[in-house]
Structures are given as structure tokens and as C-alpha cells.
Amino acid sequence: MAGLAALVMPLIVLIFTAVAVSIHAGRAGPLNAGPHGFSEILYALTSQGNNNGSAFGGLTGDTTFYNVIGAVDMLIGRYAIMIPALALGGVLAGQERGAQLARHVPHRQRMFVGLTIGVIIIIGGLTFFQPSRSAPSSSN
């Protein structure tokens, strides 16, 4: 189920990209021909399925075709991943609890809680606060 959840998004993006480059309405959207036009279509459908729906500047995305395929891409991209995740959760919830081994980290102690919170703060800080870049030196 975890493998299926990981493959849902790439499969949806590739299938919709294949549909878009296969029919005339999809090929009429990119302003550039060739590989750059293909990249415009691929990026737009990837972004719509995964994130916020941005596109390259050369894709005319305000057409009926791209509005419909983008909406379906967003719908499937958001909800199709939930089905295998819920199935995996159901399988894991149905299993019996195993005996705790000595090598397991006890998760109810202060050390574990402190390390977990520390890792979350460090990763969050590295994600949201970019390192400062020094200004380039000017040589006159």
C-alpha cells in the first residue's frame, strides 16, 4: 500500500501529460514547440496535482481543456493518495501488538521527547529560514 501511495501521483501526472500531448487541444496550449512545450505541459500538470497549480509563462492554461484536466488532476492528486494510506492504516491497526524489545527507544521518556522536538525545530528552521548570503564583493 505504501508503494501504491508513492506511485499514484507520478502515474496521474504522466497519464494526464500523455493525454495533453496526444490531442490537439492540449498541444495548442504551449506557446513554444518541441521539448520546451512538453516541459510546460509536464510542469503545469505536476504542479496542479502536487501543489498549487502554477505553470510556466508560455503555457496558455486558461482554456477549457486545461481547466478541466487541471481540475481532475487536482482532485485525483489530492484524494487518490488517501485511499492507499487509509488501507495501510487499517492493516496496521488490525495487527496485534508485538513485544517491546530491549533495542527499541522508549518513546515516553524525556530524552526521546526532547530529541524529537529538537529535530522538528532544526528541520523546520532549515526549511523556512534560508541561510543569509553575503553580498558579492565589488572590486574597483
N, C-alpha and C positions, 0 to 999 in steps of 0.2 A: 504494500500500500504506500509506503514511503517513496519507493521508486516511481510508482504511478503518479503520485503527487508532484514529484520533481519533474516528470516528463509532460505533464498536462500543458503548461504554459508554452514550452518550445514547440510542441505539436500544434497547438492552436495558432500560434504566430506563423509557423511555416505553412500550414494549410491555408490560412487566410491570405498570406503573401502569394502563394501559388495561384489562388483564385484571382487575386487582384492583377497579377501579371498575365493571366490567361485570357481575360476578357477585355473588350475594348474600353469599357467604362473605367476599368482600373488602370489601363495603360494611358488613358487620357489625362490622368491626374498629375503625374510628374511633369515639370517643365523641362527637365533635362532628359536626354536619351541615354541608353546604354547602362553601364554599371552604376552611374550616379543616380539615375532614375530608379533603378532597382533598390538602391540603398535608401532612397527617400521613402519608398513604399514599405520596405522592411522596418525601418526605424519608426515610422508612424504607427504601424500595427503592433510593434513590440512595445512602444511607449503606451499605447492605448490599453493593451492587455495587462501591462505590469504597473503602470504608474499614473500619469496624469493626462496623457493624450497629446503630447507635444509632437511637432513634426518639423522636418527641415523646411527652410524658407521656400524651396522650389516645388513643394507639393501643394497642389490645389485641393485641399482637403474639404472645402465647403461645397461638395457635390452630393447628390443623393446617394450615389454608390458608397462614397467614403463615410458618409454619416451613418448609413445603415450597417455597413460592415464594421465600422468602428464601434457602434453601439453593441452589436452582437459580440465583438471581440472583448469589450469591457465586461459585458455580462458573463460570458463564459470564463474569462480570465479571473474574475473576482470569485465566482461561486463554484467553478468546477474543481478547484483545489480543495475546497471544503469537504467534498464527498469522500475522497480517499483519507483525508485527515480524520474525519469522524469515524470512518470504518476502522482505521488504525487505533483510534482511541477506544472503540468498542471492543476490539480484540484484546488490547492491553488491559482494559477494565475487567474482562472476563477471566483473566488468568489468576491463578492462585498466587498468593504472596510466597516468595521463597524465603528461606532462612537467611538472615543477615550474616555475611561472612566477616571475618576479622579485618580483611583488607579494605572494606568499604569505609568511606569517610562518613563519620557520624554527622548528619545534617541538622541536628538540633543543638549543636554546641556553638558557643560564641565565636570560635575561630572560623568555622565554616560561614557563619552569617557575615562576619567582618570581611573575610576574603571575597565573598560573593558581592557584597555592596561595594567594596573597593574596585573589583573588576568592572562592575557596571559603571561606576563613576569614571574610571580611566577610559574605558571604551567609549562611553558617551562623550567625554571631553575631547577625545581624539576625533570623534566623528563630527562634532558640531563646532569646535573651536580649532580653526586651522592655524598651523604654526605661522608666526609672523615672518615675513620675508624682508630682508634688508634691502634698502634702496640700492640700485646699481651705482657704483662709484663713477663719478664723471672725471675723466682725465682731460684737463685743459692744457 
